[in-house]
Amino acid sequence: MKVALIGAGKNGAGHVRRLAAMDDVQVIAVADPVAENAAVIAAEVGAKTYGDHRAMLEAAKPDAVWISSPCWLHAQHTIDCAAAGAHVMCEKPMALNLEDCDRMIDAARTHGVKLMIGQSTRYSAALLELKRIFESGRCGGLVSAWSVRMSFSQHRPGTEWRFDDARSGGIVMEWEVHEIDFVRSIGGEVSRVYAQTACSGAHGANFLDNFSAVLTFERGGYGRLEASQSCTLGMGSRGFVGTTGTGVAQGDGVQLRTVDGEKPETIDTSADGYLTDALGRLPQDADFVRAIREDAPSPVPGEDARRNIEIGLAIVKSGKTGNVVSLG
């Protein structure tokens, strides 16, 4: 299988290294307008470099393309790859609006290619264990599922776009789409969203860098998201409260306690080196390669990832209006 990369930053380089190590996978091209970025990773895996992705698609004709470009470019890059007949693994967020999500889905369907979105928390060993525990019924029905992710993000050369809502989607899309996906993995579909949002000024007067949101799940219970990119004392937590027990992800494991348990139970997931690979790149990339080879469904189809974008947009809307936003 011949594959290519669009976007030769740190994340894209991570994908390429794992792809290059797979049997019968050849990385043939790397496209990035910053020539030196493309050259570094291309030299490492023996690929050709291109300054323009369309020129790469025409000349290299890859079977599949990994898209790791800045957020606002995801939609057009995906559409161009699909039109060239290449399967697409696109990094999160899928896009910054629902219209672009729909264009990406339609392009993949029209041209008969697979589309996967890189929701890497689905490949976290600890979070998969949390999901397994909840679905086992040991902790009863859902009361709440939560994610707390608080830290301070700093400007780095070449990444100024991350602090431009129009190009990154801000903290909600560029960061918290992972956490939206996690709480959905426990609670299921979301019917209503209420949020409070704030711009601290740390990254520009109009950049949304703090929010709290409550998501109402269709089948009962609620989700809670607490996020900041201007919190100088970092903290984080993910877990759920059930009617008969609680589970919390802690490092490479899970702590669990049920109402009839004498003490908390610790489940170590660090032994699964496959799933604990950095940012889950290895398992998700292998999953997509397998889906292409076996003509199996996409591991994270566009239709599913689109729901995270819909919820993210509802968080922004609720924060602006002060109203609860109902989802159709």
TORNUMI-969436 format. One record per residue: x, y, z of N, C-alpha, C, CB in turn; residue in one letter; residue number from 1. Coordinates in steps of 0.1 Angstrom, whole numbers, m for minus. Glycine has a CB too. Layout:
[rec [X Y Z] [X Y Z] [X Y Z] [X Y Z] a NUM]
...
! end
This chain:
[rec [8 m12 0] [0 0 0] [9 12 0] [m10 0 12] m 1]
[rec [6 22 m9] [14 34 m10] [6 45 m3] [17 37 m25] k 2]
[rec [13 52 6] [6 62 14] [14 75 14] [4 57 28] v 3]
[rec [7 86 17] [13 99 17] [8 107 29] [10 107 3] a 4]
[rec [15 118 31] [12 127 43] [10 141 38] [23 126 53] l 5]
[rec [0 148 43] [m1 162 41] [0 169 54] [m15 166 34] i 6]
[rec [10 177 56] [12 183 69] [23 177 77] [m1 183 77] g 7]
[rec [35 182 76] [47 175 81] [51 181 95] [59 176 72] a 8]
[rec [42 184 103] [45 188 117] [48 176 126] [34 196 122] g 9]
[rec [48 179 138] [52 168 148] [42 157 148] [52 174 162] k 10]
[rec [29 160 147] [19 149 147] [19 141 134] [5 155 148] n 11]
[rec [21 148 122] [22 141 110] [34 132 109] [22 150 98] g 12]
[rec [45 137 115] [58 129 115] [56 116 123] [69 137 120] a 13]
[rec [48 118 134] [46 106 143] [38 95 135] [38 110 155] g 14]
[rec [28 99 127] [20 90 119] [29 83 109] [9 97 112] h 15]
[rec [37 91 102] [46 86 91] [56 75 97] [54 97 84] v 16]
[rec [61 78 108] [71 68 114] [64 55 116] [77 74 126] r 17]
[rec [52 55 121] [45 42 124] [41 35 112] [33 45 133] r 18]
[rec [36 43 102] [33 37 89] [44 31 82] [26 48 80] l 19]
[rec [56 38 82] [68 32 76] [72 19 81] [79 43 76] a 20]
[rec [69 17 94] [73 4 101] [64 m7 98] [74 7 116] a 21]
[rec [53 m5 91] [43 m16 89] [47 m24 77] [29 m10 87] m 22]
[rec [43 m37 77] [46 m45 66] [37 m41 54] [43 m60 69] d 23]
[rec [44 m41 42] [37 m38 29] [30 m24 29] [26 m48 27] d 24]
[rec [36 m15 37] [32 m1 36] [44 8 33] [25 4 50] v 25]
[rec [43 16 22] [54 24 18] [49 39 18] [58 20 4] q 26]
[rec [56 47 25] [54 61 25] [61 67 13] [58 68 39] v 27]
[rec [54 72 3] [60 76 m9] [61 91 m11] [52 71 m21] i 28]
[rec [53 99 m3] [53 113 m5] [49 121 8] [43 117 m16] a 29]
[rec [55 133 9] [52 142 20] [49 156 14] [63 142 31] v 30]
[rec [38 161 17] [35 175 12] [33 185 23] [22 174 3] a 31]
[rec [40 196 22] [40 206 32] [45 219 25] [47 203 45] d 32]
[rec [38 231 27] [44 243 21] [57 247 27] [33 254 22] p 33]
[rec [60 243 39] [72 246 46] [82 235 42] [71 247 61] v 34]
[rec [91 238 32] [99 227 26] [108 220 36] [108 234 15] a 35]
[rec [114 227 45] [123 221 55] [116 210 63] [130 231 63] e 36]
[rec [103 213 67] [95 203 75] [93 191 67] [82 209 79] n 37]
[rec [89 192 54] [87 180 46] [100 173 44] [81 185 32] a 38]
[rec [111 180 42] [124 173 39] [128 164 50] [134 184 35] a 39]
[rec [127 169 62] [132 161 74] [125 148 75] [130 169 87] v 40]
[rec [112 148 75] [105 135 76] [106 126 64] [91 137 80] i 41]
[rec [106 133 52] [107 125 39] [120 118 38] [105 135 27] a 42]
[rec [131 124 43] [144 118 42] [145 106 52] [155 128 46] a 43]
[rec [138 107 62] [138 96 72] [131 83 67] [131 101 85] e 44]
[rec [121 85 58] [113 73 54] [115 71 39] [99 75 57] v 45]
[rec [124 79 32] [126 77 18] [115 81 9] [129 62 15] g 46]
[rec [108 92 12] [97 97 4] [101 109 m4] [85 100 13] a 47]
[rec [93 113 m14] [95 125 m21] [88 136 m14] [91 123 m36] k 48]
[rec [92 148 m17] [86 160 m10] [79 169 m21] [96 168 m3] t 49]
[rec [68 175 m16] [60 184 m25] [56 196 m17] [48 176 m31] y 50]
[rec [56 207 m23] [52 220 m17] [37 221 m17] [59 231 m22] g 51]
[rec [30 214 m27] [16 215 m29] [10 202 m29] [13 223 m42] d 52]
[rec [m1 200 m21] [m7 187 m20] [m14 182 m33] [m18 187 m9] h 53]
[rec [m19 191 m41] [m25 187 m54] [m14 182 m63] [m33 199 m60] r 54]
[rec [m3 188 m64] [8 183 m72] [12 169 m67] [20 193 m72] a 55]
[rec [12 167 m54] [16 154 m49] [6 143 m53] [17 155 m33] m 56]
[rec [m7 147 m52] [m17 137 m55] [m16 133 m70] [m31 143 m52] l 57]
[rec [m14 143 m79] [m13 140 m93] [0 132 m97] [m13 153 m101] e 58]
[rec [11 135 m90] [23 128 m94] [25 115 m87] [35 137 m91] a 59]
[rec [22 114 m74] [25 102 m66] [14 92 m67] [28 106 m52] a 60]
[rec [2 97 m68] [m10 88 m68] [m10 78 m57] [m10 80 m82] k 61]
[rec [m11 83 m44] [m11 74 m33] [m24 66 m32] [m8 82 m20] p 62]
[rec [m24 55 m25] [m36 47 m22] [m43 54 m11] [m33 33 m19] d 63]
[rec [m36 60 m2] [m42 66 10] [m34 78 15] [m44 56 22] a 64]
[rec [m40 87 21] [m33 99 26] [m37 102 40] [m37 111 17] v 65]
[rec [m27 105 48] [m29 109 62] [m28 125 62] [m18 103 72] w 66]
[rec [m38 131 67] [m39 146 67] [m37 151 81] [m53 151 62] i 67]
[rec [m26 158 83] [m22 164 96] [m19 178 94] [m10 156 102] s 68]
[rec [m27 185 86] [m25 199 83] [m33 207 94] [m29 203 69] s 69]
[rec [m31 220 94] [m39 229 103] [m54 227 101] [m35 243 102] p 70]
[rec [m61 229 112] [m75 226 112] [m84 231 101] [m81 230 125] c 71]
[rec [m82 244 97] [m91 250 88] [m89 244 73] [m89 265 87] w 72]
[rec [m78 236 72] [m75 231 59] [m80 216 57] [m60 231 56] l 73]
[rec [m85 210 68] [m89 196 68] [m99 193 57] [m94 192 81] h 74]
[rec [m109 201 56] [m120 198 47] [m115 198 32] [m131 209 48] a 75]
[rec [m109 209 28] [m104 209 14] [m94 199 11] [m99 223 11] q 76]
[rec [m85 196 20] [m75 185 17] [m82 172 16] [m65 185 29] h 77]
[rec [m92 169 25] [m99 156 24] [m106 155 11] [m109 155 35] t 78]
[rec [m113 166 7] [m121 166 m6] [m112 163 m18] [m129 179 m8] i 79]
[rec [m100 170 m18] [m91 168 m29] [m85 154 m30] [m79 179 m28] d 80]
[rec [m82 148 m18] [m77 135 m18] [m87 125 m22] [m72 131 m4] c 81]
[rec [m100 126 m18] [m110 117 m22] [m112 118 m37] [m123 121 m15] a 82]
[rec [m112 130 m42] [m114 132 m57] [m103 125 m65] [m115 147 m60] a 83]
[rec [m91 124 m59] [m80 117 m65] [m80 102 m63] [m67 123 m60] a 84]
[rec [m91 97 m56] [m92 83 m54] [m84 77 m42] [m88 76 m66] g 85]
[rec [m80 86 m33] [m72 82 m22] [m81 81 m9] [m60 91 m19] a 86]
[rec [m79 70 m2] [m86 69 12] [m79 80 21] [m84 55 18] h 87]
[rec [m87 84 31] [m82 95 39] [m83 92 54] [m90 108 36] v 88]
[rec [m72 94 61] [m72 94 76] [m69 109 79] [m62 84 82] m 89]
[rec [m79 116 84] [m78 130 87] [m77 132 102] [m90 138 81] c 90]
[rec [m68 140 106] [m67 143 120] [m79 151 125] [m54 151 123] e 91]
[rec [m81 151 138] [m92 159 144] [m87 174 145] [m95 154 159] k 92]
[rec [m96 183 146] [m111 181 144] [m114 179 130] [m118 194 149] p 93]
[rec [m125 172 127] [m128 168 114] [m129 181 105] [m142 161 113] m 94]
[rec [m136 191 110] [m137 204 103] [m142 214 113] [m147 203 90] a 95]
[rec [m144 226 109] [m148 237 118] [m163 241 117] [m139 249 116] l 96]
[rec [m170 234 108] [m184 237 107] [m191 224 101] [m187 249 98] n 97]
[rec [m204 223 102] [m211 211 97] [m211 210 82] [m225 211 103] l 98]
[rec [m212 222 76] [m212 222 61] [m199 215 55] [m213 236 56] e 99]
[rec [m188 218 61] [m175 212 56] [m175 197 60] [m163 219 63] d 100]
[rec [m180 193 72] [m181 179 75] [m189 172 65] [m188 177 89] c 101]
[rec [m201 177 61] [m209 171 51] [m202 170 37] [m222 178 49] d 102]
[rec [m195 180 34] [m187 180 21] [m177 169 21] [m181 193 18] r 103]
[rec [m171 167 32] [m161 156 33] [m167 142 32] [m153 157 47] m 104]
[rec [m178 141 39] [m185 128 39] [m190 125 25] [m197 128 49] i 105]
[rec [m196 135 18] [m201 133 5] [m190 130 m5] [m208 146 0] d 106]
[rec [m178 137 m4] [m167 134 m13] [m162 120 m11] [m156 144 m10] a 107]
[rec [m161 115 1] [m157 101 3] [m167 91 m3] [m155 98 18] a 108]
[rec [m180 94 m1] [m190 85 m6] [m190 85 m22] [m204 89 m1] r 109]
[rec [m190 97 m27] [m190 99 m42] [m179 92 m49] [m190 114 m46] t 110]
[rec [m167 93 m43] [m155 87 m50] [m151 73 m45] [m143 96 m48] h 111]
[rec [m160 67 m36] [m158 54 m32] [m145 51 m24] [m158 45 m44] g 112]
[rec [m142 61 m15] [m130 59 m6] [m134 59 8] [m119 70 m9] v 113]
[rec [m126 54 17] [m129 54 31] [m123 67 38] [m123 42 38] k 114]
[rec [m131 72 48] [m127 84 55] [m127 80 70] [m137 95 52] l 115]
[rec [m116 82 76] [m114 80 91] [m110 94 97] [m104 69 94] m 116]
[rec [m115 97 109] [m111 109 116] [m103 104 128] [m123 117 120] i 117]
[rec [m92 111 131] [m83 107 142] [m87 111 156] [m69 113 139] g 118]
[rec [m97 104 161] [m101 106 175] [m93 96 183] [m117 103 176] q 119]
[rec [m81 100 187] [m72 91 193] [m75 86 207] [m58 98 193] s 120]
[rec [m84 94 214] [m88 89 228] [m95 75 227] [m97 99 235] t 121]
[rec [m100 71 215] [m106 58 213] [m96 47 214] [m114 58 200] r 122]
[rec [m83 51 214] [m72 41 214] [m64 42 227] [m63 43 202] y 123]
[rec [m69 49 237] [m63 50 250] [m66 37 258] [m67 63 257] s 124]
[rec [m56 30 263] [m59 18 270] [m68 20 283] [m46 11 274] a 125]
[rec [m64 31 290] [m72 34 302] [m86 38 299] [m65 46 310] a 126]
[rec [m88 46 289] [m102 50 285] [m110 39 280] [m101 62 276] l 127]
[rec [m104 30 272] [m111 18 268] [m115 9 279] [m102 10 258] l 128]
[rec [m106 8 290] [m110 1 301] [m121 7 309] [m97 m1 311] e 129]
[rec [m121 20 310] [m133 27 316] [m146 24 309] [m130 42 316] l 130]
[rec [m145 24 296] [m157 21 288] [m162 7 290] [m154 24 273] k 131]
[rec [m152 m2 290] [m155 m16 292] [m162 m19 306] [m142 m25 291] r 132]
[rec [m156 m12 316] [m162 m14 330] [m176 m8 330] [m153 m6 340] i 133]
[rec [m178 4 324] [m192 9 325] [m202 0 317] [m192 23 318] f 134]
[rec [m198 m5 305] [m207 m13 297] [m209 m27 304] [m201 m15 283] e 135]
[rec [m200 m31 313] [m202 m44 320] [m214 m43 329] [m190 m48 327] s 136]
[rec [m218 m31 333] [m229 m30 343] [m225 m30 357] [m239 m41 340] g 137]
[rec [m212 m32 360] [m208 m33 374] [m211 m20 382] [m193 m35 375] r 138]
[rec [m211 m9 375] [m213 4 382] [m228 9 380] [m203 14 377] c 139]
[rec [m236 1 375] [m250 5 374] [m253 15 363] [m255 11 387] g 140]
[rec [m264 22 364] [m267 32 354] [m259 45 355] [m282 36 355] g 141]
[rec [m258 52 344] [m250 64 344] [m256 76 351] [m247 68 329] l 142]
[rec [m248 82 360] [m251 95 366] [m244 106 358] [m247 95 381] v 143]
[rec [m231 105 357] [m224 115 349] [m211 109 344] [m221 127 358] s 144]
[rec [m206 115 333] [m192 112 328] [m186 126 326] [m193 104 314] a 145]
[rec [m173 126 329] [m166 139 329] [m152 139 323] [m166 145 343] w 146]
[rec [m148 151 319] [m134 154 315] [m130 167 321] [m132 153 300] s 147]
[rec [m119 168 328] [m113 180 332] [m100 181 326] [m113 181 348] v 148]
[rec [m97 192 318] [m84 193 311] [m80 208 312] [m85 188 296] r 149]
[rec [m71 211 321] [m67 224 324] [m52 226 323] [m72 229 338] m 150]
[rec [m47 235 315] [m33 238 314] [m31 251 308] [m26 227 306] s 151]
[rec [m18 255 306] [m15 268 300] [m8 265 287] [m6 276 309] f 152]
[rec [m14 270 276] [m8 268 262] [0 280 258] [m19 264 252] s 153]
[rec [12 278 253] [21 288 249] [22 289 234] [34 287 256] q 154]
[rec [24 301 229] [27 303 215] [41 297 212] [27 318 211] h 155]
[rec [41 290 201] [54 284 196] [55 289 181] [54 269 197] r 156]
[rec [67 291 177] [69 295 163] [63 286 153] [84 296 160] p 157]
[rec [55 291 144] [48 283 133] [35 278 137] [57 272 130] g 158]
[rec [31 280 150] [18 275 154] [8 286 159] [19 265 166] t 159]
[rec [11 298 154] [3 310 158] [m12 308 154] [8 323 152] e 160]
[rec [m15 300 144] [m28 297 140] [m37 291 150] [m28 289 127] w 161]
[rec [m30 284 159] [m38 277 170] [m46 286 179] [m28 269 179] r 162]
[rec [m41 299 179] [m48 309 188] [m56 319 179] [m38 317 196] f 163]
[rec [m61 313 168] [m70 321 160] [m83 312 158] [m64 324 145] d 164]
[rec [m94 316 164] [m106 308 164] [m110 304 150] [m117 315 171] d 165]
[rec [m109 313 140] [m113 311 127] [m105 300 120] [m113 324 119] a 166]
[rec [m93 298 124] [m85 288 117] [m83 275 125] [m71 294 115] r 167]
[rec [m85 276 139] [m83 264 147] [m96 259 153] [m73 267 158] s 168]
[rec [m106 267 154] [m118 264 161] [m116 266 176] [m121 250 159] g 169]
[rec [m105 272 180] [m103 275 194] [m102 262 203] [m114 283 199] g 170]
[rec [m102 265 216] [m101 254 226] [m111 243 224] [m102 259 240] i 171]
[rec [m124 247 219] [m134 237 218] [m131 227 207] [m148 244 215] v 172]
[rec [m127 231 196] [m125 222 184] [m111 216 184] [m128 229 171] m 173]
[rec [m101 225 185] [m87 220 183] [m82 212 195] [m78 232 182] e 174]
[rec [m89 213 207] [m84 206 219] [m95 197 224] [m81 216 230] w 175]
[rec [m107 202 227] [m117 195 235] [m125 185 226] [m125 204 242] e 176]
[rec [m123 185 213] [m131 175 205] [m127 161 210] [m128 177 190] v 177]
[rec [m115 159 215] [m112 146 221] [m120 143 233] [m97 146 225] h 178]
[rec [m122 153 242] [m130 151 254] [m145 150 252] [m127 163 264] e 179]
[rec [m150 157 242] [m164 154 238] [m165 140 234] [m167 164 226] i 180]
[rec [m156 135 226] [m156 121 221] [m156 111 233] [m145 118 211] d 181]
[rec [m148 114 243] [m147 105 254] [m160 104 262] [m135 110 264] f 182]
[rec [m166 116 266] [m178 115 274] [m189 109 265] [m182 129 278] v 183]
[rec [m189 111 252] [m199 104 244] [m197 89 244] [m198 109 229] r 184]
[rec [m184 84 245] [m181 70 245] [m188 63 258] [m166 67 245] s 185]
[rec [m190 71 268] [m196 65 280] [m212 68 280] [m190 72 293] i 186]
[rec [m216 80 277] [m230 84 278] [m238 82 265] [m230 98 282] g 187]
[rec [m232 82 254] [m240 80 241] [m243 93 235] [m252 72 244] g 188]
[rec [m254 94 228] [m258 106 220] [m263 117 230] [m269 102 211] e 189]
[rec [m260 129 225] [m263 141 233] [m275 148 228] [m251 151 233] v 190]
[rec [m284 152 237] [m297 159 232] [m296 174 235] [m308 153 239] s 191]
[rec [m289 178 245] [m289 193 249] [m275 196 254] [m300 196 260] r 192]
[rec [m272 209 252] [m259 214 256] [m261 228 263] [m249 216 244] v 193]
[rec [m254 230 274] [m254 243 281] [m239 246 284] [m263 244 293] y 194]
[rec [m235 258 282] [m221 261 284] [m219 276 289] [m213 259 272] a 195]
[rec [m208 278 296] [m203 291 299] [m189 292 293] [m203 294 315] q 196]
[rec [m186 302 286] [m173 304 279] [m166 317 284] [m175 303 264] t 197]
[rec [m153 317 282] [m146 329 286] [m133 331 278] [m142 329 301] a 198]
[rec [m130 343 275] [m117 347 269] [m108 354 280] [m119 356 256] c 199]
[rec [m98 347 284] [m90 352 295] [m80 364 290] [m81 341 301] s 200]
[rec [m78 364 278] [m68 374 273] [m54 369 272] [m69 386 281] g 201]
[rec [m52 358 277] [m38 352 277] [m33 349 263] [m37 340 285] a 202]
[rec [m42 347 254] [m39 343 240] [m46 353 230] [m43 329 237] h 203]
[rec [m49 365 234] [m56 374 226] [m70 377 232] [m57 369 212] g 204]
[rec [m74 389 231] [m87 393 237] [m99 386 233] [m89 408 235] a 205]
[rec [m99 381 220] [m111 374 215] [m110 359 214] [m114 380 202] n 206]
[rec [m99 353 219] [m97 339 218] [m103 331 229] [m82 336 217] f 207]
[rec [m113 322 226] [m120 315 236] [m111 304 242] [m133 308 230] l 208]
[rec [m107 306 254] [m97 296 260] [m101 290 273] [m84 303 262] d 209]
[rec [m114 292 277] [m119 286 289] [m134 283 287] [m118 295 301] n 210]
[rec [m138 271 291] [m153 268 291] [m156 257 301] [m158 265 277] f 211]
[rec [m169 258 305] [m175 247 312] [m188 243 305] [m178 251 327] s 212]
[rec [m190 230 303] [m202 226 296] [m209 214 303] [m199 223 281] a 213]
[rec [m222 214 302] [m230 202 306] [m237 197 294] [m240 206 318] v 214]
[rec [m236 184 292] [m242 177 281] [m253 168 286] [m232 170 272] l 215]
[rec [m265 168 281] [m275 159 285] [m276 147 275] [m289 166 285] t 216]
[rec [m274 135 281] [m274 123 272] [m289 119 270] [m266 112 278] f 217]
[rec [m291 114 258] [m305 109 254] [m309 98 263] [m305 105 239] e 218]
[rec [m301 89 267] [m305 77 274] [m303 78 289] [m297 65 269] r 219]
[rec [m301 91 294] [m300 93 308] [m286 97 312] [m304 81 315] g 220]
[rec [m285 105 323] [m273 110 328] [m268 122 320] [m262 99 327] g 221]
[rec [m257 127 325] [m251 139 319] [m236 139 318] [m256 152 326] y 222]
[rec [m231 147 309] [m216 148 307] [m212 162 312] [m212 145 293] g 223]
[rec [m199 162 317] [m194 175 321] [m180 177 316] [m194 176 337] r 224]
[rec [m178 189 310] [m165 192 304] [m160 205 311] [m166 194 289] l 225]
[rec [m148 205 316] [m142 216 321] [m128 218 314] [m140 215 337] e 226]
[rec [m126 229 308] [m114 231 300] [m108 245 301] [m117 228 285] a 227]
[rec [m95 246 301] [m88 258 301] [m74 257 294] [m86 264 315] s 228]
[rec [m71 267 287] [m57 268 281] [m50 280 288] [m58 270 266] q 229]
[rec [m55 286 298] [m49 297 305] [m47 294 320] [m56 310 303] s 230]
[rec [m48 281 324] [m47 277 338] [m32 274 341] [m56 264 341] c 231]
[rec [m26 282 349] [m11 280 351] [m8 269 361] [m6 293 356] t 232]
[rec [m18 263 367] [m16 251 375] [m24 240 368] [m21 253 390] l 233]
[rec [m17 232 360] [m23 222 352] [m30 211 360] [m14 216 343] g 234]
[rec [m41 206 355] [m48 195 362] [m57 188 352] [m57 200 374] m 235]
[rec [m60 175 354] [m68 168 345] [m74 155 351] [m60 164 333] g 236]
[rec [m86 151 346] [m92 139 351] [m103 135 341] [m98 142 365] s 237]
[rec [m105 122 340] [m116 116 332] [m122 105 340] [m111 112 318] r 238]
[rec [m135 104 339] [m141 93 346] [m156 93 345] [m137 93 360] g 239]
[rec [m163 85 353] [m177 84 353] [m182 81 367] [m183 74 343] f 240]
[rec [m194 85 370] [m201 81 383] [m213 73 378] [m205 94 391] v 241]
[rec [m214 61 384] [m226 53 381] [m234 52 394] [m222 39 376] g 242]
[rec [m246 46 393] [m255 45 404] [m249 35 415] [m269 40 400] t 243]
[rec [m240 26 411] [m235 17 420] [m219 16 420] [m240 3 418] t 244]
[rec [m213 26 414] [m198 26 413] [m193 37 405] [m193 13 408] g 245]
[rec [m180 39 407] [m173 50 400] [m160 45 394] [m170 62 410] t 246]
[rec [m156 50 382] [m144 47 376] [m136 60 372] [m146 38 364] g 247]
[rec [m123 60 374] [m115 72 371] [m102 67 364] [m112 80 384] v 248]
[rec [m99 73 353] [m87 70 346] [m75 78 353] [m87 75 331] a 249]
[rec [m65 70 357] [m53 76 363] [m41 71 357] [m54 72 379] q 250]
[rec [m34 80 350] [m21 76 343] [m24 64 334] [m11 72 353] g 251]
[rec [m17 53 336] [m18 41 327] [m28 31 333] [m4 35 325] d 252]
[rec [m37 36 341] [m46 26 347] [m60 32 350] [m40 20 359] g 253]
[rec [m68 25 357] [m81 29 361] [m83 25 376] [m92 22 353] v 254]
[rec [m89 35 383] [m93 32 397] [m108 30 397] [m88 43 407] q 255]
[rec [m112 20 404] [m127 16 404] [m131 13 418] [m129 4 394] l 256]
[rec [m143 18 422] [m149 13 434] [m164 12 433] [m145 23 446] r 257]
[rec [m169 1 437] [m184 m1 437] [m189 1 451] [m188 m15 431] t 258]
[rec [m202 3 452] [m208 6 466] [m206 m6 475] [m223 9 464] v 259]
[rec [m204 m18 470] [m202 m29 479] [m187 m33 480] [m210 m41 474] d 260]
[rec [m178 m25 475] [m164 m28 476] [m158 m22 489] [m157 m22 464] g 261]
[rec [m150 m30 495] [m143 m26 507] [m133 m15 505] [m137 m37 514] e 262]
[rec [m127 m15 493] [m116 m5 490] [m116 m4 475] [m103 m9 496] k 263]
[rec [m109 7 470] [m108 9 456] [m100 m2 449] [m102 22 453] p 264]
[rec [m103 m5 437] [m96 m15 429] [m88 m8 418] [m106 m26 423] e 265]
[rec [m75 m11 417] [m67 m5 406] [m64 m15 395] [m54 0 413] t 266]
[rec [m67 m10 383] [m65 m19 371] [m54 m13 363] [m79 m20 363] i 267]
[rec [m43 m20 361] [m31 m15 354] [m33 m18 339] [m18 m20 360] d 268]
[rec [m32 m8 331] [m33 m11 316] [m20 m8 309] [m44 m2 310] t 269]
[rec [m10 m5 317] [3 m1 310] [10 m13 303] [13 4 321] s 270]
[rec [6 m25 305] [12 m37 299] [9 m37 284] [8 m49 306] a 271]
[rec [m2 m31 280] [m6 m31 266] [2 m20 258] [m21 m29 264] d 272]
[rec [14 m23 255] [23 m14 248] [17 m9 234] [36 m19 246] g 273]
[rec [9 m18 228] [3 m14 215] [m6 m2 217] [m5 m26 209] y 274]
[rec [m15 m3 227] [m25 8 229] [m18 20 236] [m36 3 238] l 275]
[rec [m7 18 244] [m1 30 250] [9 37 241] [5 25 263] t 276]
[rec [10 33 229] [18 40 219] [15 55 219] [17 34 205] d 277]
[rec [24 63 218] [22 78 219] [10 83 211] [35 85 214] a 278]
[rec [1 89 218] [m11 95 212] [m20 85 205] [m8 106 203] l 279]
[rec [m17 72 207] [m26 62 200] [m24 61 185] [m40 64 203] g 280]
[rec [m12 66 180] [m11 67 166] [m10 53 160] [2 75 162] r 281]
[rec [m2 44 166] [1 31 160] [m12 23 159] [10 23 169] l 282]
[rec [m20 21 169] [m33 13 168] [m43 20 158] [m39 11 181] p 283]
[rec [m44 33 158] [m54 39 149] [m49 38 135] [m57 53 153] q 284]
[rec [m36 40 132] [m31 39 119] [m32 24 114] [m17 43 118] d 285]
[rec [m29 15 122] [m30 1 118] [m45 m3 116] [m25 m8 129] a 286]
[rec [m54 2 124] [m68 0 122] [m73 5 108] [m76 7 132] d 287]
[rec [m68 16 104] [m73 22 91] [m66 14 79] [m69 37 90] f 288]
[rec [m54 11 81] [m47 2 70] [m55 m11 69] [m32 0 74] v 289]
[rec [m58 m17 80] [m66 m29 79] [m80 m28 73] [m68 m35 94] r 290]
[rec [m86 m17 76] [m99 m14 70] [m98 m13 55] [m106 m2 76] a 291]
[rec [m88 m6 50] [m86 m5 36] [m83 m18 29] [m74 5 33] i 292]
[rec [m74 m26 35] [m70 m39 29] [m82 m49 29] [m59 m45 37] r 293]
[rec [m90 m48 40] [m101 m58 41] [m114 m53 36] [m102 m63 55] e 294]
[rec [m114 m40 31] [m127 m34 27] [m137 m34 38] [m132 m40 14] d 295]
[rec [m132 m31 50] [m141 m31 62] [m145 m16 65] [m133 m36 74] a 296]
[rec [m155 m14 73] [m160 m1 76] [m148 8 83] [m172 m1 86] p 297]
[rec [m149 21 81] [m139 29 87] [m140 28 102] [m141 44 83] s 298]
[rec [m129 28 109] [m129 27 124] [m136 39 131] [m115 25 129] p 299]
[rec [m134 51 125] [m141 63 130] [m146 70 118] [m131 72 138] v 300]
[rec [m158 67 113] [m164 73 101] [m167 87 103] [m176 65 97] p 301]
[rec [m168 94 92] [m170 109 92] [m184 112 99] [m170 114 78] g 302]
[rec [m194 103 96] [m207 106 102] [m206 106 117] [m217 95 97] e 303]
[rec [m198 98 123] [m197 97 138] [m189 109 143] [m190 84 142] d 304]
[rec [m178 112 137] [m169 124 141] [m177 137 139] [m156 124 133] a 305]
[rec [m186 138 129] [m194 150 127] [m202 153 140] [m204 148 115] r 306]
[rec [m206 143 147] [m214 146 160] [m206 154 170] [m219 133 166] r 307]
[rec [m193 151 170] [m185 158 180] [m184 173 176] [m171 153 180] n 308]
[rec [m183 176 163] [m183 189 158] [m196 196 161] [m180 190 142] i 309]
[rec [m207 189 159] [m221 195 162] [m221 199 177] [m232 185 159] e 310]
[rec [m216 191 186] [m216 194 200] [m207 205 203] [m212 181 208] i 311]
[rec [m195 206 197] [m186 217 199] [m192 230 194] [m173 214 191] g 312]
[rec [m199 230 183] [m206 242 179] [m216 247 188] [m211 240 165] l 313]
[rec [m223 237 194] [m234 240 204] [m228 246 217] [m242 227 207] a 314]
[rec [m216 241 221] [m209 247 232] [m206 262 230] [m196 239 235] i 315]
[rec [m201 265 218] [m198 279 215] [m210 287 214] [m190 279 201] v 316]
[rec [m221 282 208] [m233 289 207] [m240 292 220] [m243 282 198] k 317]
[rec [m240 282 229] [m246 283 242] [m238 294 250] [m246 270 249] s 318]
[rec [m224 293 249] [m216 303 256] [m219 317 252] [m201 300 254] g 319]
[rec [m222 319 239] [m224 333 234] [m238 338 238] [m223 333 219] k 320]
[rec [m248 329 238] [m262 333 240] [m267 331 254] [m271 325 231] t 321]
[rec [m260 322 262] [m265 319 275] [m277 310 276] [m269 332 282] g 322]
[rec [m280 304 264] [m292 295 263] [m287 280 262] [m300 299 251] n 323]
[rec [m296 272 266] [m295 258 263] [m297 255 248] [m305 249 272] v 324]
[rec [m288 247 242] [m289 244 227] [m294 230 226] [m276 247 220] v 325]
[rec [m305 228 219] [m310 214 217] [m305 209 203] [m326 214 216] s 326]
[rec [m301 196 203] [m296 190 191] [m306 181 185] [m283 182 195] l 327]
[rec [m307 182 172] [m317 174 165] [m313 159 164] [m319 179 151] g 328]
! end
